[in-house]
Amino acid sequence: MPDRKDSALYRSGHAPGSAAEDAVAARLGDVRPALGPAYAAALPGARAAVLTRLWRALAHEPLPWVARRSVSGDAMTVLLTDGARLHGPLPDPYAHDDRVRELYLDGAAHRRAADLMAALRVPHGPGFAAELDGSTASLALSRAGQSAHGGTGRAVEVWEWEQRVVDGHPYHPNCRYRPGFSVAEELAHAPEHRPVVTLGLRAVRADASLVTGAWPAALRDGARILIPVHPWQAAHVPGLPGAAVTGGAGGVSGFPAHPLMALRSLAPVAGGPLDGWAPGGTTPQVKTALSTRLTSSVRDVSAYSIETAQVVSAFATSLAARLDGRLHVTRTLGAVTAHSPDLAAVLREPPERYADAGAGERVVPVGALGGTGWARSPAWRADFARLALSVCLRVLDLGVALEAHGQNLLVVLSPTGEPLRLVYRDLADIRISPARLAAHGIPAPPLAGRLVTDDEVLLRRKLFGSLVTGALGALAGSAGALAEDLAAAAPALERTPDALALLGEPLPAKALTLMRLDPGTPGDLWTTLGRPAGLALR
């Protein structure tokens, strides 16, 4: 193996621009030059944020080229199978800030995740290094865009809360990687830049499409179904089924919408064709296909999701009714596919339907709460942890593992910020256990395929990895704070086998970096983060 001493050694406080960073800077000079200074100022923090996430992975994931790890005081050394040594500060598995500014590989300092990954010279490392470079540049652009809007600002509507989320996935080094998006397209489509996106429509013959549930009259044209399409999808994916709708004679050719945290899901702007179509006179949110890989997954909409949408929605709604009003599920109202994952859409209830605005309640995505006064309050986090764990563990005991990360899980807050109840959205990736349902006398829905499993390990990983190491861990921001939150919630939890496993065993987490470095292995890969120190059963 080549001598690692030739790795880039940055002796100054500011590393020179990388290929992706310089490319974004150059394009900004063409499309939005006023953003250039803010972008340059955001780069050092973005480099540290991605490096922090990568260091977490190197310290905790079962990477095949890591021989062992050793801790000395407040530092960790990772010994690689080729004898190389990687040294840095002792990582906190629940930190996702900008704390790691520098790591040392055989004495050579690295301040950029992409350069470090390239220097490691491991299988699939060069491709992942390019992704990390793109993630860093895009993250700096996201932070610059928020600063141009005056920071996170005051949020009122749910979509405004969603657009407060700047840094993307709290633990994935590819937290803001958007391959295929130009700088202009990121500014025009990404929620943190606060644009209004115009969704197009493509017309498909009804007999050449599959519709489950209801579909609005405003999105029908005689024997044709009009399917909302994301503008990036329309511009970049050749051969989309159907024909682009251009309007004319008073017809609808598209409608404006606010992009949400998930990028491909949007909240229509008032005054559009879907106004008042959802129950209660509300306007549905729209989930579109987006055939590019964001972080780890390609965001199309599978035929399986469309086929099962109504059955899963009805079943989840009936199960939530057993939780005494503490959990609501945003129902899938209609779903359609042109028998292609590249052209499909889902209409679902807006989460604000389950907050009483007249009483001063608001509903907020959990992923948008980071940095707020609520998240900084140990008492508030303990209250929220009690609510979230008691509800989600009860649902798991009944037979359903929710993927309750900060994007899917929302909380209804009182006028004073007290967490009152939960709202869950996006049922496409839950897991359902027929055996657990049967044990409670609950009929299993008529489903087969990936949503159905009785595997206890998979069920617990699905919930614990999303809710505990994901949503609660991100809110806590450190292992110590998470241990305190779980300990405060523990006395209120029913001592089911799942709760005992949660409080007494190492916590699972997706091995997100391993998944990028092992592209031949399908599905999720996992690691454990250890049991938070000081967490005692009581």
C-alpha positions in Angstrom: 0.0 0.0 0.0 1.4 3.5 -0.8 3.0 5.5 2.0 0.2 7.4 3.8 2.7 10.2 4.7 1.9 11.8 1.3 -1.6 12.6 2.5 -2.6 16.3 2.3 -1.3 18.1 5.4 -3.0 21.4 5.9 -0.9 23.6 8.2 -3.0 26.8 7.9 -6.3 27.4 9.6 -8.2 27.4 6.2 -8.0 24.6 3.7 -8.0 25.5 0.0 -11.2 24.8 -1.9 -12.0 21.3 -3.1 -13.3 20.5 -6.6 -17.0 20.5 -5.4 -16.5 23.6 -3.2 -14.9 25.6 -6.0 -17.5 24.5 -8.5 -20.3 25.7 -6.3 -18.5 29.0 -5.7 -18.1 29.5 -9.5 -21.7 28.7 -10.2 -22.9 31.1 -7.4 -21.0 33.8 -9.2 -23.3 33.2 -12.2 -26.7 32.6 -10.6 -26.6 34.4 -7.2 -23.3 36.3 -6.6 -24.7 38.1 -3.5 -24.6 34.7 -1.8 -20.9 34.2 -2.4 -19.5 35.7 0.8 -21.9 33.8 3.0 -21.0 30.6 1.2 -17.3 31.2 1.8 -17.9 32.0 5.4 -20.0 28.8 5.8 -17.4 26.4 4.4 -15.2 25.8 7.5 -18.2 24.9 9.6 -19.6 22.7 6.9 -16.3 20.8 6.6 -16.3 20.2 10.3 -19.9 19.1 10.4 -19.3 16.4 7.7 -16.0 15.4 9.3 -17.8 15.0 12.7 -20.3 12.7 11.1 -17.6 10.7 9.3 -15.6 10.3 12.5 -18.7 9.0 14.3 -18.9 6.3 11.7 -15.2 5.4 11.8 -15.5 5.1 15.6 -18.7 3.0 15.8 -19.5 1.2 12.5 -18.4 -2.4 11.7 -16.1 -1.4 8.9 -14.2 -4.4 7.6 -10.8 -2.6 7.4 -10.9 -1.4 11.0 -8.9 -3.8 13.2 -9.6 -2.2 16.6 -10.3 1.0 18.4 -8.6 2.2 21.6 -9.5 5.1 23.9 -7.1 7.1 26.0 -8.5 9.9 28.0 -10.5 12.2 25.7 -9.0 10.7 22.5 -9.6 7.7 20.3 -7.2 5.9 18.0 -8.6 3.7 15.2 -6.1 1.0 14.0 -6.7 -0.1 10.4 -6.0 -3.6 9.1 -3.0 -2.3 7.1 -1.4 -0.9 10.2 -2.3 2.7 9.7 -3.5 4.8 12.6 -6.3 7.4 12.7 -6.4 9.6 15.7 -8.9 12.2 16.9 -11.0 13.4 19.8 -13.2 10.9 21.6 -16.4 11.0 19.5 -19.8 11.4 21.1 -22.2 9.1 19.1 -25.0 11.6 19.5 -23.1 14.7 18.5 -23.9 16.1 15.1 -22.4 19.6 15.4 -19.1 21.1 14.1 -16.9 19.9 16.9 -14.4 17.7 15.0 -12.2 20.1 13.1 -9.2 17.9 12.5 -8.3 14.2 12.4 -4.8 12.7 12.0 -3.9 9.8 9.7 -0.4 8.6 10.5 0.4 12.1 11.7 -1.0 13.9 8.7 -3.8 16.3 9.6 -7.1 16.3 7.7 -9.7 18.9 8.0 -11.9 17.7 5.1 -13.9 14.5 5.2 -13.4 13.9 1.4 -9.6 14.2 1.6 -9.5 11.8 4.6 -11.6 9.2 2.9 -9.5 9.4 -0.2 -6.3 9.0 1.9 -7.7 5.9 3.6 -7.6 4.0 0.3 -10.3 1.5 1.1 -12.7 -0.3 -1.3 -15.3 2.1 -2.8 -13.5 5.0 -0.9 -12.9 7.2 -3.9 -16.6 7.3 -4.9 -17.6 8.0 -1.3 -15.0 10.7 -1.1 -16.5 12.5 -4.0 -19.9 12.3 -2.3 -18.5 13.7 0.9 -17.0 16.6 -1.1 -20.4 17.3 -2.6 -22.2 17.0 0.8 -19.8 19.5 2.3 -20.3 22.0 -0.5 -24.0 21.6 -0.5 -24.2 22.0 3.3 -22.2 25.2 3.1 -24.7 26.4 0.4 -27.6 25.5 2.7 -26.2 27.4 5.6 -25.4 30.4 3.4 -29.0 30.4 2.1 -30.4 30.4 5.6 -28.2 33.3 6.6 -29.4 35.2 3.6 -33.0 34.7 4.9 -32.0 36.0 8.3 -31.4 32.6 9.9 -34.1 30.2 10.9 -36.6 32.9 11.7 -40.0 32.5 13.3 -42.0 29.5 12.1 -45.8 29.4 12.1 -47.0 27.0 9.4 -45.8 23.4 9.3 -43.9 24.0 6.1 -42.1 26.9 7.7 -40.9 24.6 10.5 -39.8 22.1 7.9 -37.7 24.7 6.1 -35.8 25.6 9.3 -33.9 22.3 8.9 -30.6 23.3 7.4 -28.1 20.6 8.1 -30.1 17.6 6.8 -29.6 14.1 8.3 -28.1 14.5 11.8 -25.7 11.5 11.5 -25.1 10.8 7.9 -21.9 12.2 6.4 -23.9 12.7 3.2 -26.2 14.9 5.1 -26.8 17.4 2.2 -25.6 15.4 -0.8 -27.9 15.9 -3.9 -26.3 14.4 -7.0 -27.7 15.8 -10.2 -28.8 19.1 -8.7 -27.1 22.1 -10.1 -26.5 25.1 -7.8 -29.4 26.9 -9.5 -31.6 23.8 -8.9 -30.7 23.6 -5.2 -31.6 27.2 -4.7 -34.9 26.7 -6.7 -36.0 23.4 -5.1 -34.4 22.8 -1.7 -36.6 23.6 1.3 -33.9 25.4 3.3 -33.6 28.0 0.6 -37.3 28.7 1.0 -38.5 28.7 -2.6 -41.9 28.1 -4.0 -41.8 25.1 -6.4 -44.1 24.8 -9.3 -45.2 21.2 -9.7 -46.0 20.1 -13.2 -48.6 17.6 -14.3 -48.4 14.7 -16.7 -51.5 13.1 -18.2 -51.7 9.3 -18.3 -54.7 7.3 -19.5 -56.7 5.9 -16.7 -56.4 2.4 -18.1 -52.6 2.8 -18.2 -52.3 3.8 -14.5 -53.1 2.5 -11.1 -55.1 4.6 -8.7 -55.8 3.6 -5.1 -58.1 5.5 -2.9 -59.7 8.8 -4.1 -58.2 11.1 -6.7 -59.3 14.7 -7.0 -61.5 15.8 -9.9 -59.2 18.8 -10.4 -56.5 16.3 -11.3 -58.6 14.4 -13.9 -59.2 15.3 -17.5 -61.9 13.0 -18.9 -60.3 9.5 -19.2 -56.9 10.9 -18.2 -55.3 11.0 -14.7 -53.1 14.1 -14.1 -50.1 13.1 -12.0 -48.1 15.8 -10.2 -44.4 15.7 -11.2 -41.5 17.4 -9.5 -39.8 19.9 -11.9 -36.4 18.3 -11.4 -37.9 15.0 -12.4 -39.5 16.5 -15.5 -36.2 18.1 -16.5 -33.8 15.2 -15.8 -35.6 11.9 -16.3 -36.1 11.0 -19.9 -39.0 8.9 -21.1 -41.5 9.8 -18.4 -44.9 8.2 -19.2 -47.8 10.3 -20.4 -47.7 13.8 -21.8 -46.9 17.1 -20.1 -50.0 19.1 -19.4 -49.7 22.7 -20.8 -53.1 24.0 -19.7 -55.0 26.2 -22.0 -58.8 26.8 -22.1 -58.7 27.3 -18.4 -57.2 24.0 -17.7 -54.7 23.3 -14.9 -51.1 22.8 -16.0 -49.5 22.7 -12.5 -49.6 24.4 -9.1 -47.1 26.1 -6.7 -46.1 24.4 -3.5 -43.7 24.7 -0.6 -41.0 22.0 -0.5 -40.9 20.1 2.8 -38.1 18.5 4.8 -38.1 15.5 2.5 -37.6 17.6 -0.6 -39.9 15.5 -2.8 -42.9 16.1 -0.5 -44.6 19.5 -0.8 -47.4 21.5 0.8 -49.5 23.3 -2.0 -49.7 27.0 -1.8 -53.2 28.3 -1.0 -55.4 29.0 -4.0 -54.4 25.9 -6.0 -56.5 23.1 -7.4 -56.2 20.9 -4.2 -57.6 23.6 -1.8 -60.0 22.0 0.7 -59.9 18.6 -0.9 -58.6 16.8 2.2 -60.9 16.0 5.1 -61.9 18.9 7.3 -61.5 21.3 4.4 -57.7 21.1 4.5 -55.3 20.8 1.6 -53.3 17.5 1.2 -49.6 17.3 1.1 -48.1 15.8 -2.1 -45.4 13.2 -2.3 -43.7 13.0 -5.7 -41.1 10.7 -7.3 -37.6 12.1 -7.4 -35.2 9.7 -9.1 -31.9 10.7 -7.6 -30.1 9.4 -4.6 -30.3 11.6 -1.5 -28.1 10.5 1.3 -28.5 6.7 0.9 -31.6 6.1 -1.2 -33.1 6.8 -4.5 -36.4 8.6 -3.9 -38.8 7.1 -6.4 -42.2 5.8 -5.5 -42.5 2.0 -5.9 -45.6 0.3 -7.3 -45.7 -1.7 -4.1 -46.2 1.5 -2.1 -49.0 2.5 -4.3 -50.7 -0.9 -4.3 -50.6 -1.2 -0.5 -51.2 2.5 0.3 -54.9 2.3 1.2 -54.7 -1.0 3.1 -51.8 0.3 5.2 -53.4 3.6 5.8 -56.7 2.1 7.0 -54.9 -0.4 9.2 -52.5 2.2 10.8 -55.4 4.6 11.4 -57.4 1.8 13.2 -54.3 0.9 15.3 -53.7 4.5 16.3 -57.3 4.7 17.6 -56.2 2.3 20.3 -53.8 4.9 21.8 -56.5 7.1 23.5 -55.9 10.1 21.3 -52.1 10.2 21.9 -51.2 9.2 18.3 -52.7 10.3 14.9 -51.7 9.1 11.5 -51.9 11.3 8.4 -54.0 9.1 6.2 -53.1 8.4 2.6 -56.1 9.8 0.7 -55.1 8.8 -2.8 -52.1 7.3 -4.6 -51.3 6.8 -8.3 -48.6 5.4 -10.5 -48.2 5.3 -14.2 -46.7 1.8 -13.6 -43.3 3.4 -13.3 -41.4 4.4 -10.1 -40.4 7.5 -12.0 -43.9 8.8 -12.3 -46.1 8.4 -9.2 -47.6 10.5 -6.5 -49.3 10.2 -3.1 -51.8 12.7 -1.5 -52.0 12.5 2.2 -53.6 14.5 5.0 -51.7 17.5 6.3 -50.4 17.0 9.9 -51.9 20.3 11.0 -55.3 18.7 10.7 -54.5 17.1 14.1 -53.7 20.4 16.0 -56.4 22.7 17.3 -55.3 26.0 16.0 -58.2 27.8 17.7 -56.8 26.6 21.0 -53.4 27.8 20.2 -51.9 24.3 19.4 -49.3 23.8 16.8 -47.8 20.8 15.2 -44.0 20.6 14.6 -41.8 18.0 13.0 -39.4 16.6 15.6 -36.5 17.1 13.3 -37.1 20.9 13.3 -36.9 21.2 17.0 -33.1 21.1 17.3 -31.7 24.3 18.7 -35.0 25.6 20.0 -35.6 26.5 23.6 -37.6 23.4 24.0 -34.8 21.1 22.9 -32.4 22.9 25.1 -34.6 22.2 28.2 -34.0 18.9 29.9 -37.5 19.0 31.5 -39.1 19.5 28.1 -37.0 16.7 26.5 -37.9 14.4 29.4 -41.6 15.1 28.8 -41.3 14.5 25.1 -39.3 11.3 25.6 -42.0 10.0 28.0 -44.7 10.7 25.4 -42.8 9.4 22.4 -41.5 6.2 24.0 -44.8 5.3 25.8 -46.7 5.7 22.5 -44.3 4.1 20.1 -43.5 1.2 22.4 -47.2 0.5 22.9 -47.6 0.5 19.1 -44.6 -1.9 18.8 -46.1 -4.2 21.4 -49.3 -4.3 19.5 -47.4 -5.3 16.3 -46.2 -2.3 14.3 -42.7 -0.8 14.3 -42.8 2.9 13.2 -39.9 4.5 11.5 -40.2 7.4 13.9 -37.3 9.6 12.9 -37.4 13.4 13.0 -38.9 13.7 9.6 -41.8 11.2 10.0 -42.6 12.0 13.6 -44.3 15.3 14.6 -45.5 16.6 18.0 -48.6 18.6 18.8 -47.6 21.4 21.3 -49.8 23.3 23.6 -49.7 27.2 23.5 -47.0 27.0 26.2 -45.0 24.3 24.3 -46.1 21.3 26.3 -45.9 18.1 24.2 -49.5 16.8 24.0 -49.7 14.0 21.4 -47.9 12.6 18.3 -48.6 12.7 14.6 -47.0 10.2 12.3 -46.7 10.4 8.6 -45.4 8.4 5.7 -46.4 4.8 6.1 -44.2 3.4 3.3 -41.5 1.9 5.5 -43.2 0.7 8.7 -43.0 -3.0 9.7 -46.0 -5.1 10.7 -45.9 -8.3 12.8 -48.8 -10.6 12.2 -47.7 -12.7 15.2 -47.8 -9.7 17.6 -51.1 -8.6 16.2 -52.6 -12.0 16.7 -51.4 -12.1 20.3 -53.5 -9.0 20.9 -56.5 -10.3 18.9 -56.0 -7.8 16.1 -56.6 -9.1 12.6 -53.5 -8.7 10.3 -54.1 -6.6 7.2 -54.1 -8.4 3.9 -50.5 -7.6 3.1 -47.3 -9.4 2.0 -43.9 -8.2 1.0 -41.3 -6.1 2.8 -43.7 -4.4 5.2 -44.5 -7.8 6.9 -42.1 -9.5 9.4 -42.1 -11.2 12.8 -38.4 -10.8 13.2 -38.0 -9.3 16.7 -34.5 -7.9 15.9 -35.7 -6.2 12.8 -38.8 -4.8 14.5 -36.8 -3.3 17.4 -34.1 -1.9 15.1 -36.8 -0.2 13.0 -38.2 1.7 16.0 -35.2 2.1 18.2 -32.9 3.1 15.4 -35.3 5.8 14.2 -36.8 7.1 17.4 -34.1 6.6 20.1 -30.8 6.9 18.3 -32.4 9.1 15.7 -35.0 11.5 16.9 -34.3 11.5 20.6 -30.6 11.3 20.2 -30.5 14.2 17.8 -32.6 16.3 20.2 -30.4 15.5 23.1 -27.2 16.2 21.2 -24.9 14.1 23.4 -24.8 10.7 25.0 -25.0 12.1 28.5 -28.1 14.2 27.7 -29.8 11.2 26.0 -29.1 9.0 29.0 -30.7 11.6 31.3 -33.8 11.8 28.9 -34.2 8.1 28.8 -33.7 7.7 32.6 -36.4 10.4 33.2 -38.8 8.6 30.8 -38.1 5.1 32.1 -40.4 5.1 35.2 -43.4 5.9 33.0 -42.9 3.0 30.6 -44.7 -0.3 30.8 -42.2 -3.1 31.3 -42.8 -4.9 28.1 -40.0 -7.1 26.6 -39.3 -4.3 24.1 -39.0 -1.6 26.8 -36.6 -3.8 28.8 -34.5 -4.4 25.7 -34.5 -0.6 25.0 -33.4 0.3 28.5 -31.0 -2.6 29.1 -29.3 -3.4 25.8 -27.0 -1.5 23.4 -28.9 0.8 21.1 -29.0 0.0 17.4 -28.2 2.6 14.7 -28.0 2.3 10.9 -24.4 1.9 9.7 -24.8 4.7 7.1 -21.2 5.0 6.1 -20.8 1.2 5.8 -23.9 1.2 3.5 -22.2 3.6 1.2 -18.9 1.6 1.2 -20.6 -1.7 0.7 -22.9 -1.0 -2.3 -23.2 -4.7 -3.1 -25.1 -5.5 0.0 -28.8 -4.6 -0.3 -30.9 -3.2 2.5 -30.0 -1.6 5.8 -26.8 -2.4 7.6 -26.6 -1.9 11.4 -24.3 -1.2 14.3 -24.7 -0.6 18.0 -23.8 2.5 19.9 -23.6 0.9 23.4 -25.9 1.6 26.3 -25.8 5.2 27.4 -23.6 5.4 30.5 -25.5 6.0 33.7 -28.9 4.8 32.4 -30.3 2.7 35.2 -33.5 0.7 35.2 -35.8 1.9 38.0 
